[in-house]
Amino acid sequence: MSATRVFVARLAGCGVFDPVGDRVGKVIDVLVAYRTSGAPKATGMVVEIAGRRRVFVPISRVTSIVPGQVITNGLIDLRRFTQRGQEQRIIAEILGRKVNLKDGSGSATIEDLSIEENDRKEWIVSDLFIRRPKTSATPFTKGQTLFVEWSNVTEDNESDEVQSAEQLIATYSDMLPADLASALMDLPEERMIEVAEELDDERLADVLEELPEDEQIEIVQDLDDERAAEVLELMQPDDAADLMQNLPEDRAEAILELMDEEGAEDLRRLMSFDEFTAGGLMTTEPVICSADSTVAEAMALIRRKEVAPALAASVFVTLPPYETVTGRYLGLVHFQRLLRYPPHERLGTILDTDVEPVSPDTHISKIHRTLANYNLVALPVVDHENHLIGVVTVDDVLDHLLPDDWRTEDEGGI
């Protein structure tokens, strides 16, 4: 049964389907237009389709809204979504705004709002779910919540904070870093920076790795040096080095001075290599074990949450020390091979020594051919003394082979 009243925050991420039940995308936001009188009217939805492209679906093409999904008449304009001046996005721009209650009882913040279908098949903003300011200094308490009709509030146009960044972040909390990065890129520049600054350090580091160069720089330039250093330390070293190389030299050096000595040394080493070489592409944090380590010990290391999937595909075996720059490189063991041997088996007995490591000055053109020819997802990088200094992964290579605007360019079809 189709709903006639829907709370918008619950629509974020819902699947969008055509009349025969095929999924065509997911809801990103709902747009409304303000009117000279009465509550705003919903004009349509921002929907993400194949290729992570955002398109506009007019509300007139939505035939049904049921729990967890939106049904359309199947007619979707594939042109990229462009927001018109009179429209506002509920999730990105309205949730978190301050309002004043007309009964004089004070102000509150919008945490959600509902749209309701009237007799003319129009979707109109009806009830607001709002939260009053806290009355206690205790950090474990929140302000009172209540439902009010749109007609019983006025927007606080004098507030400097148009929308609470915290509220928007809460709406985006379940998004993967790549999807959150895409959502941030849809926001106005000032809004993008404001929301990014409110993310916790780990979340911001993950998002920065997914953003294009220009947006990375805009966000980091707005952070103070101390926070920038903390965030960059949480990023993959190769991504952090790429970002640092695009900052002004004096700013990059100030940030490096605030980082721990080992992390700063890794970044300086990566920044010394040309961008399109193995040294410029590699990460300095592969999974490294000794030849005496067991299969069980190796499996425990690659199970760690912080290990990226491409790095978890192989364990690299060296002589001590076991952090880059390591002792002499001995070989690697693929994850699939670990699964074929008992937990007590020593890695030294199952080494793959056929994969030839590359030097840090090896050009990207040779690296991607090697990865493709031998079906590899990671390639060891060694110095002139055969010490392991890093690993180039297939995702690092893809980032450099794709066009600069690959995150935003149009893709044909659904």
C-alpha positions, 0 to 999 in steps of 0.5 A, spaced: 500 500 500 502 506 497 504 511 503 500 518 503 505 521 508 512 520 508 518 522 513 524 525 508 530 522 512 527 515 511 527 516 504 535 517 503 538 511 500 531 507 498 531 504 492 527 507 486 524 502 481 520 502 475 513 499 474 516 492 472 520 492 479 527 493 476 531 497 480 534 504 477 537 507 482 536 510 489 534 516 493 539 521 494 534 527 496 528 530 495 527 537 493 521 542 495 519 549 492 517 555 497 510 558 495 508 565 497 503 562 502 502 555 505 508 550 506 513 548 501 511 543 495 515 537 493 518 538 486 521 531 485 527 527 487 535 527 486 536 519 484 543 516 483 543 511 477 548 507 474 555 510 474 553 514 480 550 520 476 545 524 479 538 525 475 532 529 477 525 525 477 519 529 478 514 528 483 509 527 478 513 521 475 513 518 482 507 513 482 508 510 489 512 510 495 512 504 500 516 502 506 524 502 503 522 503 496 519 508 491 516 506 484 516 511 478 512 510 471 519 508 468 520 515 465 527 518 467 531 524 464 538 521 464 541 529 464 545 530 470 541 533 475 542 541 476 538 545 482 534 551 480 534 557 484 527 556 487 528 549 489 531 547 496 534 540 498 531 537 504 536 533 506 542 537 504 539 544 506 533 544 510 534 538 515 538 542 521 535 549 520 533 553 526 525 555 526 521 559 531 515 556 534 509 561 533 506 560 540 512 564 543 515 558 546 522 558 543 526 555 538 528 548 535 532 545 530 528 541 524 531 533 525 526 531 520 520 533 516 514 529 512 511 530 505 504 529 504 500 527 498 493 532 498 487 531 493 490 534 487 496 529 488 501 534 490 506 532 495 506 538 501 511 539 507 506 537 513 509 536 519 516 537 522 520 533 527 523 538 531 528 538 537 528 544 542 535 546 545 538 542 551 536 545 558 541 541 562 549 541 561 549 534 562 552 531 555 548 525 556 541 529 555 538 532 549 533 537 548 525 535 548 523 533 541 516 534 538 511 534 532 509 541 529 505 543 523 509 547 518 504 553 519 506 553 526 513 555 525 517 560 522 524 559 519 530 563 523 532 567 517 537 571 522 541 565 524 548 565 521 548 557 521 543 556 516 543 548 517 546 544 522 552 540 519 551 535 525 544 533 522 546 533 515 552 528 517 547 524 521 543 523 515 549 521 511 552 516 517 550 509 513 554 511 507 560 508 504 566 513 503 565 513 496 558 515 496 559 520 502 564 523 497 559 524 492 554 527 496 559 532 498 561 534 491 553 535 490 553 541 495 555 548 495 563 549 496 562 553 503 557 547 505 561 542 503 567 544 507 563 546 513 560 539 513 567 536 512 570 539 518 564 536 522 566 529 520 571 525 525 578 524 523 577 517 521 571 519 517 574 525 514 580 521 512 576 516 508 572 521 504 578 525 502 581 519 499 575 518 495 575 526 493 578 529 486 584 533 487 581 540 487 576 538 493 581 535 497 585 541 497 579 546 498 578 542 505 585 541 507 586 548 506 581 550 511 583 545 516 588 548 522 595 545 521 594 540 527 588 537 525 590 536 518 596 532 520 592 528 524 587 526 518 593 525 513 596 520 518 589 516 518 590 516 510 593 511 506 600 514 505 600 514 498 594 518 498 596 523 503 603 524 499 599 525 493 595 530 497 601 533 500 604 535 493 599 539 491 599 543 497 603 550 498 610 547 500 610 551 506 604 549 508 606 541 507 612 542 511 608 545 517 603 539 517 609 534 516 612 537 522 606 536 526 606 528 524 609 523 528 616 522 526 615 515 522 609 517 518 612 524 516 618 520 514 614 515 510 610 521 506 617 525 505 620 519 502 613 518 497 613 525 495 620 524 493 618 520 487 615 522 480 608 521 480 607 516 475 613 511 478 612 505 482 615 510 488 610 515 487 604 510 486 606 505 492 603 505 499 608 504 505 603 499 509 603 492 506 602 486 510 609 484 512 611 477 515 617 473 517 618 466 513 617 463 520 610 466 521 604 461 520 598 461 515 594 462 522 598 469 523 598 471 516 590 470 516 590 474 523 594 480 520 589 481 513 583 480 517 584 487 521 579 492 519 584 497 517 587 493 512 585 495 505 582 489 500 587 490 495 593 490 500 589 484 504 590 480 497 597 478 499 602 477 505 609 480 503 615 476 506 622 479 508 628 478 513 627 483 519 625 489 520 618 487 518 616 495 517 618 499 510 624 499 509 624 492 511 630 487 511 631 483 504 625 481 500 624 474 500 617 473 496 609 473 497 604 469 499 597 470 495 591 470 500 588 464 496 594 460 497 593 461 505 586 458 504 589 451 501 594 450 507 593 448 514 594 454 520 601 451 522 604 451 515 610 456 515 610 462 510 617 460 508 615 453 505 609 456 500 612 462 498 611 465 491 618 467 488 615 468 481 613 475 481 618 480 480 619 486 484 619 493 481 624 498 482 621 505 485 623 509 478 619 503 474 614 507 470 606 506 471 606 504 463 610 497 465 606 497 472 599 496 469 602 491 464 605 487 469 599 487 473 594 485 467 599 480 464 600 476 471 593 477 474 596 481 480 592 486 485 599 488 488 606 489 486 612 489 491 617 495 490 624 494 492 630 498 493 637 497 490 639 492 496 632 488 495 629 491 501 621 492 500 620 499 501 612 499 499 607 496 494 603 498 488 596 496 488 591 495 482 587 501 485 592 506 485 594 504 478 586 505 476 586 512 479 592 514 475 589 511 468 582 514 469 581 521 467 581 526 472 574 527 472 572 520 472 568 521 479 563 526 475 563 524 468 556 522 465 555 515 463 551 513 458 544 508 460 542 506 466 
